[in-house]
Amino acid sequence: MATFRFDLNQEYSERLEADAAAKRMNIQEYIRYKLFGELTIFSVDEVVNRIQSGDFKNKEFTVPDVYTDEEWSQIDRGNAGVLGKNFFNHITEHPELGIRFVPDRTIKRRAVYSYIKED
């Protein structure tokens, strides 16, 4: 795999970080998205959509539970951690989504969430 490096001044660095955060992507994903129009299924928006449209109402689950085993096997551990952190931050900032972090509970050392859908 090729590695590319480029330098940004403070202004552009902050702008890149802010733009990536606004899209709820890590910087690497955001650069791929901007350069190649590539979107991944491993995004905060995708996790939220799968929870809201899936069978997660009133159940405990972890982020990998919203994907099939085959799908989840395609994400590396580092990006899985970034996705989990970004998802946690997003649902914490948006309680109106009905997705809640379950404190003091883990499944396979992963954070546990619940979805309380208001009918």
C-alpha positions in Angstrom: 0.0 0.0 0.0 1.4 3.4 -0.9 1.7 6.1 1.7 1.4 9.8 0.8 2.4 12.6 2.9 1.6 16.3 2.7 2.0 19.3 5.0 -0.7 21.8 5.9 -0.4 25.1 7.7 -2.4 25.6 10.9 -5.3 27.2 9.1 -5.7 24.3 6.6 -5.1 21.7 9.3 -7.9 23.1 11.4 -10.2 23.4 8.4 -9.5 19.8 7.4 -10.2 18.5 10.9 -13.4 20.6 11.2 -14.7 19.5 7.8 -14.0 15.8 8.6 -15.7 16.2 12.0 -18.7 17.8 10.4 -19.1 14.8 8.1 -18.5 12.5 11.1 -15.5 10.9 9.3 -11.9 10.4 10.3 -9.4 12.5 8.3 -8.3 9.5 6.2 -11.9 8.7 5.2 -12.6 12.4 4.5 -9.7 12.7 2.2 -10.7 9.6 0.3 -14.3 11.0 0.1 -13.1 14.4 -1.2 -10.6 13.0 -3.7 -12.5 10.0 -5.0 -16.1 10.4 -3.9 -15.7 7.2 -1.9 -18.1 6.6 0.9 -17.8 3.7 3.3 -20.5 1.7 5.1 -18.4 2.3 8.3 -19.7 5.7 9.1 -21.6 7.2 12.0 -24.5 8.1 9.7 -24.7 4.5 8.5 -24.6 3.1 12.0 -27.5 5.4 13.1 -29.5 4.5 9.9 -29.1 0.8 10.5 -30.1 1.1 14.2 -33.2 3.2 13.4 -34.3 0.9 10.5 -33.3 -2.4 12.1 -34.5 -4.6 14.9 -32.7 -2.8 17.7 -35.7 -1.2 19.6 -35.5 -1.8 23.3 -32.4 -4.1 22.9 -28.8 -3.8 24.0 -26.2 -3.9 21.2 -22.7 -2.9 20.2 -21.6 -1.1 17.1 -20.5 -4.4 15.3 -24.0 -5.8 15.9 -25.4 -3.5 13.3 -23.2 -5.1 10.6 -23.1 -8.6 9.3 -20.1 -10.7 10.3 -18.8 -10.5 6.7 -19.1 -6.7 6.7 -17.5 -6.2 10.1 -14.5 -8.4 9.1 -13.7 -5.8 6.4 -12.8 -3.0 8.9 -9.4 -2.9 10.6 -9.2 -2.6 14.3 -7.9 1.0 14.3 -10.8 2.2 12.1 -13.3 0.2 14.2 -12.1 2.1 17.3 -12.4 5.4 15.5 -15.9 4.6 14.3 -16.9 3.6 17.9 -15.5 6.8 19.4 -17.1 9.0 16.7 -20.4 7.1 17.2 -20.3 7.6 21.0 -19.6 11.3 20.6 -22.4 11.7 18.0 -25.1 10.0 20.1 -23.9 11.9 23.2 -24.4 15.2 21.3 -27.7 14.1 19.8 -29.9 12.5 22.5 -33.0 13.1 20.3 -31.9 10.1 18.2 -33.0 7.8 21.1 -29.7 5.9 21.1 -28.2 5.7 24.6 -24.9 4.6 25.9 -25.3 2.0 28.7 -22.8 2.9 31.4 -20.9 0.2 33.3 -21.8 -2.5 30.7 -19.7 -4.1 28.0 -20.0 -7.0 25.7 -16.7 -8.5 24.5 -15.0 -5.3 25.9 -17.2 -3.1 23.6 -19.4 -0.3 24.6 -23.1 -1.2 24.9 -26.0 0.9 23.6 -29.8 0.8 23.6 -32.3 2.3 21.3 -35.5 3.7 22.7 -37.7 4.6 19.8 -40.6 6.9 20.5 -43.7 5.9 18.6 
